[in-house]
Amino acid sequence: GSLSERKAELEKQLHEKEAALTKLEKQMKLLKLKKLLAEKKLALQNLLASKAAGQDRSAAEDAKATAAVVTQLHGLKDLKGVDAMKALKTVQQQEKTVGERLARLDAGQKKSEAMMTAAVQGELKAGGSSKDALEKGKKMIQELEKREKRKFAKVRAGQQIELEGLKEAEASLKGHDGAALQKSLQKLDQLSKSTQAKSGKFLY
């Protein structure tokens, strides 16, 4: 009987070792997934941070260019003179620049959103790993996406106001309307100051 007892004892030990090994494998899989999630989060954050810095820098440069246009318009004495014609051309050029930046901004945002969606889907496809870790990964990426959308909405709103102000300035120059021009200049002045205050650290 002692032989069969010894065999049973050995089988029990083997079974326990296998169970411990399976547990360890699961833990390692989870650690691997957590590491992967952390790396993915860091990569996304770095990408979003560099994109945000680029947006701020471009917005500040735009604000500087628009501020120069506003200064030029403030100095106009005659809305029907040669200077007014030159100013009109400058306004139209800046309008084009801001319009193109808005288009680039929208395209960049679409790219970001696609990247976030792909990251979420990637987590879901990882499968076979802890459901809890998967949920955390999905939630984390969605939170990053929300933050990114809020930031984008703020930047875009500023650019939109700038474009509208420039278009109003253009219309008032064409119509030789001094009062309307002053109104559009006020709008652009305020926007220019707030953008430069927010993004001043990126002006170099």
C-alpha positions in Angstrom: 0.0 0.0 0.0 2.9 2.3 0.7 3.9 2.3 -3.0 0.4 3.4 -4.1 0.3 6.0 -1.4 3.7 7.3 -2.5 2.5 7.4 -6.1 -0.7 9.3 -5.0 1.4 11.7 -3.0 3.7 12.3 -6.0 0.7 12.8 -8.3 -0.8 15.3 -5.8 2.5 17.2 -5.7 2.7 17.2 -9.5 -0.9 18.5 -9.7 -0.2 21.3 -7.2 2.9 22.3 -9.2 1.0 22.3 -12.5 -1.7 24.5 -10.8 0.9 26.9 -9.4 2.6 27.0 -12.9 -0.8 27.8 -14.6 -1.4 30.5 -12.0 2.1 32.0 -12.6 1.5 31.9 -16.4 -1.8 33.8 -15.9 -0.1 36.3 -13.7 2.7 36.8 -16.2 0.2 37.2 -19.0 -1.6 39.9 -17.0 1.7 41.6 -16.2 2.5 41.5 -19.9 -0.8 43.0 -20.8 -0.5 45.7 -18.1 3.0 46.6 -19.5 1.5 46.7 -23.0 -1.3 48.9 -21.8 1.1 51.3 -20.0 3.3 51.4 -23.1 0.3 52.1 -25.4 -0.9 54.8 -23.0 2.5 56.5 -22.9 2.8 56.3 -26.7 -0.7 57.9 -27.1 0.0 60.5 -24.5 3.3 61.5 -26.1 1.7 61.7 -29.5 -1.1 63.8 -28.2 1.2 66.0 -26.3 3.4 66.7 -29.3 0.3 67.3 -31.4 -1.1 69.7 -28.8 2.3 71.6 -28.6 2.2 71.8 -32.4 -1.3 73.1 -32.4 -0.5 75.7 -29.7 2.6 76.8 -31.6 0.7 77.2 -34.9 -2.1 79.0 -33.2 0.4 81.4 -31.6 2.1 82.0 -34.9 -1.3 82.6 -36.5 -2.3 84.9 -33.7 1.0 86.9 -34.3 0.3 87.2 -38.0 -3.4 88.2 -37.4 -2.2 90.7 -34.7 0.1 92.3 -37.4 -2.9 92.5 -39.8 -5.0 94.1 -37.0 -2.2 96.7 -36.4 -2.2 97.5 -40.1 -6.0 97.9 -40.2 -5.9 100.1 -37.1 -3.6 102.4 -38.9 -5.9 102.9 -41.9 -7.1 106.5 -42.3 -8.8 106.2 -45.7 -10.9 103.1 -46.5 -10.8 103.9 -50.2 -7.1 104.6 -50.5 -4.1 102.6 -51.7 -3.3 101.4 -48.1 -6.8 100.0 -47.7 -6.3 98.0 -51.0 -3.0 96.6 -49.6 -4.7 95.8 -46.3 -7.5 94.0 -48.1 -4.9 91.8 -49.8 -3.2 91.1 -46.5 -6.5 90.2 -44.8 -7.4 87.8 -47.7 -4.0 86.1 -47.4 -4.4 85.6 -43.7 -7.9 84.3 -44.2 -6.5 81.7 -46.6 -3.8 80.7 -44.0 -6.3 80.3 -41.2 -8.7 78.4 -43.5 -5.9 76.0 -44.5 -5.0 75.6 -40.8 -8.5 74.7 -39.9 -8.6 72.1 -42.7 -5.3 70.6 -41.4 -6.7 70.7 -37.8 -9.8 68.8 -38.8 -7.7 66.2 -40.8 -5.3 65.8 -37.8 -8.3 65.2 -35.5 -9.8 62.6 -37.7 -6.4 60.8 -37.8 -6.2 60.9 -34.0 -9.7 59.6 -33.6 -9.0 56.7 -35.9 -5.9 55.9 -34.0 -7.8 55.9 -30.7 -10.6 53.7 -32.1 -7.9 51.3 -33.4 -6.3 51.3 -30.0 -9.6 50.4 -28.3 -10.3 47.7 -30.8 -6.8 46.3 -30.4 -7.4 45.9 -26.7 -10.7 44.1 -27.3 -9.0 41.8 -29.8 -6.1 41.0 -27.3 -8.6 38.4 -25.9 -7.6 35.5 -23.6 -6.4 37.9 -21.0 -8.0 39.3 -17.9 -11.4 40.9 -18.7 -10.7 43.5 -16.0 -7.4 44.6 -17.5 -9.1 44.8 -20.9 -11.9 47.0 -19.6 -9.3 49.2 -17.8 -7.4 49.6 -21.1 -10.5 50.4 -23.0 -11.6 53.0 -20.4 -8.1 54.6 -20.3 -8.0 55.1 -24.1 -11.6 56.5 -24.1 -10.6 59.0 -21.3 -7.6 60.1 -23.4 -10.0 60.5 -26.4 -12.4 62.7 -24.4 -9.6 64.9 -23.2 -8.2 65.2 -26.8 -11.7 66.1 -28.1 -12.1 68.9 -25.5 -8.7 70.3 -26.4 -9.5 70.2 -30.1 -12.9 71.9 -29.7 -11.2 74.8 -27.8 -8.4 75.3 -30.5 -10.9 74.9 -33.3 -13.3 77.5 -31.8 -10.5 80.1 -31.6 -9.5 79.5 -35.2 -13.2 79.7 -36.3 -13.6 83.1 -34.5 -10.4 84.3 -36.1 -11.6 83.3 -39.6 -15.0 85.0 -39.0 -13.3 88.2 -37.8 -11.0 88.3 -40.9 -14.0 87.7 -43.2 -15.9 90.5 -41.4 -12.9 92.8 -41.8 -12.7 91.9 -45.5 -16.4 92.7 -46.0 -16.1 96.0 -44.2 -13.0 97.0 -46.3 -14.8 96.2 -49.5 -17.9 98.1 -48.3 -15.7 101.0 -46.9 -17.6 100.6 -43.6 -15.5 102.1 -40.8 -17.9 101.1 -38.0 -18.1 97.5 -39.1 -14.3 97.4 -39.4 -13.8 98.6 -35.9 -16.2 95.9 -34.6 -14.3 93.1 -36.4 -11.0 94.5 -35.2 -12.3 94.4 -31.6 -13.1 90.7 -32.0 -9.7 90.0 -33.5 -7.9 92.0 -30.8 -9.5 90.1 -28.0 -8.8 86.7 -29.6 -5.3 87.6 -30.5 -4.5 88.6 -26.9 -6.1 85.5 -25.3 -4.3 83.1 -27.8 -0.9 84.7 -27.3 -1.4 84.7 -23.5 -2.2 81.0 -23.6 0.4 80.0 -26.1 3.1 82.5 -25.3 5.5 79.9 -24.0 5.6 78.4 -27.5 6.7 81.6 -29.2 10.4 81.4 -30.1 
